[in-house]
Amino acid sequence: MQLKAYQRRALEALDSFLEAAVTRPHSVAYNIACQVGEPGFYASAYEPLRTLPRVPYCCLRLPTGGGKTLLGAHAVGIAHKHRVDGPEYPVALWLVPSSTIADQTLDALKTPGHPYRAALEAEFGGNVRVLGIDERRQMTPQDLATAAHVFVATVQAFRVAQAAQRNVYKDDENYEAFFKGRPLPDDLMRNTGDAPTRPGEVSWSFANVMRLVRPVMIVDEAHNFVTGLSEETGARLDPSAIIEFTATPVRSNVIVSATADELKAEQMIKLPIHLTQHAGWETAIIHALQQRAGLARIAREANEPIRPIALYQAQAATAGAEATVEVVKAKLIEHGAPETAIAIATGNQRELEGIDLFALDCPIEHVITVEALREGWDCSFAYVFCSVANIQSATAVEQLLGRVLRMPYATRRPVEELNRAYAHVTGIGFHAAANKLKDTLVAMGFDERTARDEIIAQQAADAAAAVLPMLDRPAIPPVPLQSRPDLAAMPVELRDAITLVGECEGVSVVINPEASDEVLEQLGKVLAPLAGEEDPRVAIAAHVERRQAAATPSQRGASFTVPGLALEQDGELDLVEPTTLLDIAGWTLDGVDPDLPGFALNETPDSVLVDVDEGQVRISRSAAQMTLQLEDETAWTPAHLARWLDRQAHQPDVSQPVFLEYCRRVVTHLVDARGMSLASLVRAKDVLKRAIVARVKDLRAQAGQAGMQLLLGGITPTLALGENGFTFAEGRYLPPKPYAGRYRWQKHFYPRPDDIKDGGEEFQCAVAIDDHPLVKHWVRNIVRGPRSYWLPTSTDRFYPDFVAELADGRMFVLEYKGAHLANDPDTLEKANIGARLAEVSGGQVVFWMAERSKDADFATRLDEVIGGNG
């Protein structure tokens, strides 16, 4: 499965953290990872676990639907890659908060071809075993030496309170082979004095086996686990690393934070949520039923392989409850739902067990529950949820909302109605319902701004005065009607855009001001014959005119394209990527010097030190003997070691035969030319692997710099336009942290720019750009956004701070650097590539590397630069 951009960023941040944590303080590694992962306001000072200060400990924050399990599967390989004292294959202990989630995770990780399983197998050549905690006795020392092992368990299985009652801590002769014939740490758990066998001796327990192998610990929904009690659990297991995945971190070291905007952009979740508040529970059920039917019709007509499902939260069967499970079911049947299309999922009735809801011939269209779907239930076909319980209760909406947010097949559909979620609630006013829904989204890992913006009034049963102020949009006054419209005869898009207020006599219609211009125009035609003297088309036209006047260029349908640089390759123009520079420089490992400058072994005849000393990694034989796989160095040949290095240090931009041959030449050179023994290299193979990776990185950077020099002077690029250009248009700008200050921007192309700190230097730049008469509109460029503007550097991509279209049609690209960075090599390279872009554009692109030390009067210099005098 191809990873999404935010998922790749998350894994890159994890890789950076664990790599740096090998040789540097974890606080430094954390800061390095934060620069990659962009955790936003979650970033803070690194906090080691009290009982495990030497264990790297970090958290990846992803909202519900972000793919935490997939990233967990990838994290196992990344963690093992950066472990210097471990065996060839890792052991992972995968902890989850409930048995339901454990069963789902275990099933996915065991299933051949499943993306989670494939992610594990890709790292270890298919040599992977996944076991549930109840299958742990199947493990042998020989197994651990030949395959990666993943044990899936609930957190509760390892709670240290009353450890004697936990099977994982009990003495078990099945594990004897793990403890016999090798030195053991002093802090292993021992049998109690009254134990039936071997009292006072080291316990042959699963927990002690884990203590020996030091597993990587993957913790799902970690805020439920990492407490003071759980830290004691971790200390007994002594993991090699702890990696948390959660939507709502509490005290974790967050190195990456994905936003709901990113999930939406990557087509992972359905947003926005259309919220309907109803005066009575019967109406809520009927509307939810009709909406599900309308979505099913849309899916059929569009030939989409989707079966929309509605979820209903009934009231618990207590005194005074009206809408109980059976009453809700009867109401659905009364209004046309076949009984075979209804399933009940409660503690007593489990009618979903054994049913594949994704099967296109599955009859289930409605699921009724009370609180059984709180967690562990996942069906992306769920589109509509309806709560007839008290929405103000602690669990009323949270139990169901996450179940309707996942996007089917993680792909947006061409019909917009199938890209959204729908919520129907009862019992309180619309404003309170929307706030509760917003709070629930925040609790699920969404930021408050996104949670607020992604709730749309679909049908509000309150008067317009209560609905419209909350939306903060120009309102359409309620329209009095002489007769009630036939809602059943209306197209679904029109029906979803109105709310009827009042009874048969004195009924008025409230029109959703968020509806599209086309829907509003159709509504005016439909409602005009039903209205009295007040023609609704007049108010609708005035609203559309106000909305257009207040809209940003993107909202008005405008677009503009900023060119990059392109080169002709194989008869086609391709955007210049950093990899393009490697290609034109002839990047290859064929024939390169196999020496590893600076690489040296430091060992005595009986030991190889494993420690961190002044930034260097050293490995000791005694520590290696603590692992379960004892290497027989004499059994290795140079070819064996080369193949191991090829697997462990795989380079995605180097073909496998070329890299394998390079590894063979490196080993041969170290043995023949530098006099190192093959056995010593085998014992230090992890250090050798790191040295090769570092050397290849240096060689790649040298090739990139050579390619950059060719681009700047030896070959002539052209402007990248059309599909190779960077087009800014509606829906192509998703700032991870939108500007929240007080300044009112006049010319920003989108409603809100990405974060700009009020009063800061970049803020002053933005104000000057916004004020300049030659600027038509501008964009605060997002660093590493999926659709951001970038230019290549020798090793990466460069994301200028601002891009703009000028009134005369020219494009303007600006990068701002503080004085302390003005002469930095990275800054100089960016200045050169920007100047090259301006040169080949023939004046169509203006590039400016603004420097604080030279451009203190920014507004004046801006006028000179874009006015043609700079």
Rosetta blueprint (number, residue, H / E / L):
1 M L
2 Q L
3 L L
4 K L
5 A H
6 Y H
7 Q H
8 R H
9 R H
10 A H
11 L H
12 E H
13 A H
14 L H
15 D H
16 S H
17 F H
18 L H
19 E H
20 A H
21 A H
22 V H
23 T H
24 R L
25 P L
26 H H
27 S H
28 V H
29 A H
30 Y H
31 N H
32 I H
33 A H
34 C H
35 Q H
36 V H
37 G H
38 E L
39 P L
40 G H
41 F H
42 Y H
43 A L
44 S L
45 A L
46 Y L
47 E L
48 P L
49 L E
50 R L
51 T L
52 L E
53 P L
54 R L
55 V L
56 P L
57 Y E
58 C E
59 C E
60 L E
61 R E
62 L L
63 P L
64 T L
65 G L
66 G L
67 G L
68 K H
69 T H
70 L H
71 L H
72 G H
73 A H
74 H H
75 A H
76 V H
77 G H
78 I H
79 A H
80 H H
81 K H
82 H L
83 R L
84 V L
85 D L
86 G L
87 P L
88 E L
89 Y L
90 P L
91 V E
92 A E
93 L E
94 W E
95 L E
96 V E
97 P L
98 S L
99 S H
100 T H
101 I H
102 A H
103 D H
104 Q H
105 T H
106 L H
107 D H
108 A H
109 L H
110 K H
111 T L
112 P L
113 G L
114 H L
115 P H
116 Y H
117 R H
118 A H
119 A H
120 L H
121 E H
122 A H
123 E H
124 F L
125 G L
126 G L
127 N L
128 V E
129 R E
130 V E
131 L E
132 G E
133 I H
134 D H
135 E H
136 R H
137 R H
138 Q H
139 M L
140 T L
141 P H
142 Q H
143 D H
144 L H
145 A L
146 T L
147 A L
148 A E
149 H E
150 V E
151 F E
152 V E
153 A E
154 T E
155 V H
156 Q H
157 A H
158 F H
159 R L
160 V L
161 A L
162 Q L
163 A H
164 A H
165 Q H
166 R L
167 N H
168 V H
169 Y H
170 K L
171 D L
172 D L
173 E H
174 N H
175 Y H
176 E H
177 A H
178 F H
179 F L
180 K L
181 G L
182 R L
183 P L
184 L L
185 P L
186 D L
187 D L
188 L L
189 M L
190 R E
191 N L
192 T L
193 G L
194 D L
195 A L
196 P L
197 T L
198 R L
199 P L
200 G L
201 E L
202 V E
203 S L
204 W L
205 S L
206 F H
207 A H
208 N H
209 V H
210 M H
211 R H
212 L H
213 V H
214 R L
215 P L
216 V E
217 M E
218 I E
219 V E
220 D E
221 E L
222 A H
223 H H
224 N H
225 F L
226 V L
227 T L
228 G H
229 L H
230 S H
231 E H
232 E H
233 T H
234 G H
235 A H
236 R H
237 L H
238 D L
239 P L
240 S L
241 A E
242 I E
243 I E
244 E E
245 F E
246 T E
247 A L
248 T L
249 P L
250 V L
251 R L
252 S L
253 N L
254 V E
255 I E
256 V E
257 S E
258 A L
259 T L
260 A H
261 D H
262 E H
263 L H
264 K H
265 A H
266 E L
267 Q L
268 M L
269 I E
270 K L
271 L L
272 P L
273 I E
274 H E
275 L E
276 T E
277 Q E
278 H E
279 A L
280 G L
281 W H
282 E H
283 T H
284 A H
285 I H
286 I H
287 H H
288 A H
289 L H
290 Q H
291 Q H
292 R H
293 A H
294 G H
295 L H
296 A H
297 R H
298 I H
299 A H
300 R H
301 E H
302 A L
303 N L
304 E L
305 P L
306 I L
307 R L
308 P L
309 I E
310 A E
311 L E
312 Y E
313 Q E
314 A L
315 Q L
316 A L
317 A L
318 T L
319 A L
320 G L
321 A L
322 E L
323 A L
324 T L
325 V H
326 E H
327 V H
328 V H
329 K H
330 A H
331 K H
332 L H
333 I H
334 E H
335 H L
336 G L
337 A L
338 P L
339 E H
340 T H
341 A H
342 I E
343 A E
344 I E
345 A E
346 T L
347 G L
348 N L
349 Q L
350 R E
351 E L
352 L L
353 E L
354 G L
355 I L
356 D L
357 L L
358 F L
359 A L
360 L L
361 D L
362 C L
363 P L
364 I L
365 E L
366 H E
367 V E
368 I E
369 T E
370 V L
371 E L
372 A L
373 L L
374 R L
375 E L
376 G L
377 W L
378 D L
379 C L
380 S L
381 F L
382 A E
383 Y E
384 V E
385 F E
386 C E
387 S E
388 V L
389 A L
390 N L
391 I L
392 Q L
393 S L
394 A L
395 T L
396 A L
397 V L
398 E H
399 Q H
400 L H
401 L H
402 G H
403 R H
404 V H
405 L L
406 R E
407 M L
408 P H
409 Y H
410 A H
411 T L
412 R L
413 R L
414 P L
415 V L
416 E H
417 E H
418 L H
419 N H
420 R L
421 A E
422 Y E
423 A E
424 H E
425 V E
426 T E
427 G L
428 I L
429 G L
430 F H
431 H H
432 A H
433 A H
434 A H
435 N H
436 K H
437 L H
438 K H
439 D H
440 T H
441 L H
442 V H
443 A H
444 M L
445 G L
446 F L
447 D L
448 E H
449 R H
450 T H
451 A H
452 R H
453 D H
454 E L
455 I E
456 I E
457 A E
458 Q E
459 Q E
460 A E
461 A L
462 D L
463 A L
464 A H
465 A H
466 A H
467 V H
468 L H
469 P H
470 M H
471 L H
472 D L
473 R L
474 P L
475 A L
476 I L
477 P L
478 P L
479 V E
480 P E
481 L E
482 Q L
483 S L
484 R L
485 P L
486 D L
487 L H
488 A H
489 A H
490 M L
491 P L
492 V H
493 E H
494 L H
495 R H
496 D L
497 A L
498 I E
499 T E
500 L E
501 V E
502 G L
503 E L
504 C L
505 E L
506 G L
507 V L
508 S E
509 V E
510 V E
511 I E
512 N L
513 P L
514 E L
515 A L
516 S L
517 D H
518 E H
519 V H
520 L H
521 E H
522 Q H
523 L H
524 G H
525 K H
526 V H
527 L H
528 A H
529 P H
530 L H
531 A E
532 G L
533 E L
534 E L
535 D L
536 P H
537 R H
538 V H
539 A H
540 I H
541 A H
542 A H
543 H H
544 V H
545 E H
546 R H
547 R H
548 Q H
549 A H
550 A H
551 A L
552 T L
553 P L
554 S L
555 Q L
556 R L
557 G L
558 A L
559 S L
560 F E
561 T E
562 V E
563 P L
564 G E
565 L E
566 A E
567 L E
568 E E
569 Q E
570 D L
571 G L
572 E E
573 L E
574 D E
575 L E
576 V L
577 E L
578 P H
579 T H
580 T H
581 L H
582 L H
583 D H
584 I H
585 A L
586 G L
587 W L
588 T L
589 L L
590 D L
591 G L
592 V L
593 D L
594 P L
595 D L
596 L L
597 P L
598 G L
599 F L
600 A L
601 L L
602 N L
603 E E
604 T E
605 P L
606 D L
607 S E
608 V E
609 L L
610 V L
611 D E
612 V E
613 D E
614 E L
615 G L
616 Q E
617 V E
618 R E
619 I L
620 S L
621 R H
622 S H
623 A H
624 A H
625 Q L
626 M L
627 T L
628 L L
629 Q L
630 L L
631 E L
632 D L
633 E H
634 T H
635 A H
636 W L
637 T L
638 P H
639 A H
640 H H
641 L H
642 A H
643 R H
644 W H
645 L H
646 D H
647 R H
648 Q H
649 A L
650 H L
651 Q L
652 P L
653 D L
654 V L
655 S L
656 Q H
657 P H
658 V H
659 F H
660 L H
661 E H
662 Y H
663 C H
664 R H
665 R H
666 V H
667 V H
668 T H
669 H H
670 L H
671 V H
672 D H
673 A L
674 R L
675 G L
676 M L
677 S L
678 L H
679 A H
680 S H
681 L H
682 V H
683 R H
684 A L
685 K H
686 D H
687 V H
688 L H
689 K H
690 R H
691 A H
692 I H
693 V H
694 A H
695 R H
696 V H
697 K H
698 D H
699 L H
700 R H
701 A H
702 Q H
703 A H
704 G H
705 Q H
706 A H
707 G H
708 M H
709 Q H
710 L H
711 L H
712 L H
713 G H
714 G H
715 I L
716 T L
717 P L
718 T E
719 L E
720 A E
721 L L
722 G H
723 E H
724 N H
725 G L
726 F E
727 T E
728 F E
729 A L
730 E L
731 G L
732 R L
733 Y L
734 L L
735 P L
736 P L
737 K L
738 P E
739 Y L
740 A L
741 G L
742 R L
743 Y L
744 R L
745 W L
746 Q L
747 K L
748 H E
749 F L
750 Y L
751 P L
752 R L
753 P L
754 D E
755 D L
756 I L
757 K L
758 D L
759 G L
760 G L
761 E H
762 E H
763 F H
764 Q H
765 C H
766 A H
767 V H
768 A H
769 I H
770 D H
771 D H
772 H L
773 P L
774 L L
775 V E
776 K E
777 H E
778 W E
779 V E
780 R E
781 N L
782 I L
783 V L
784 R L
785 G L
786 P L
787 R L
788 S L
789 Y L
790 W L
791 L E
792 P E
793 T L
794 S L
795 T L
796 D L
797 R E
798 F E
799 Y L
800 P L
801 D L
802 F E
803 V E
804 A E
805 E E
806 L E
807 A L
808 D L
809 G L
810 R L
811 M E
812 F E
813 V E
814 L E
815 E E
816 Y E
817 K E
818 G L
819 A H
820 H H
821 L H
822 A L
823 N L
824 D L
825 P H
826 D H
827 T H
828 L H
829 E H
830 K H
831 A H
832 N H
833 I H
834 G H
835 A H
836 R H
837 L H
838 A H
839 E H
840 V H
841 S L
842 G L
843 G L
844 Q L
845 V E
846 V E
847 F E
848 W E
849 M E
850 A E
851 E E
852 R L
853 S L
854 K L
855 D L
856 A L
857 D L
858 F H
859 A H
860 T H
861 R H
862 L H
863 D H
864 E H
865 V H
866 I H
867 G L
868 G L
869 N L
870 G L
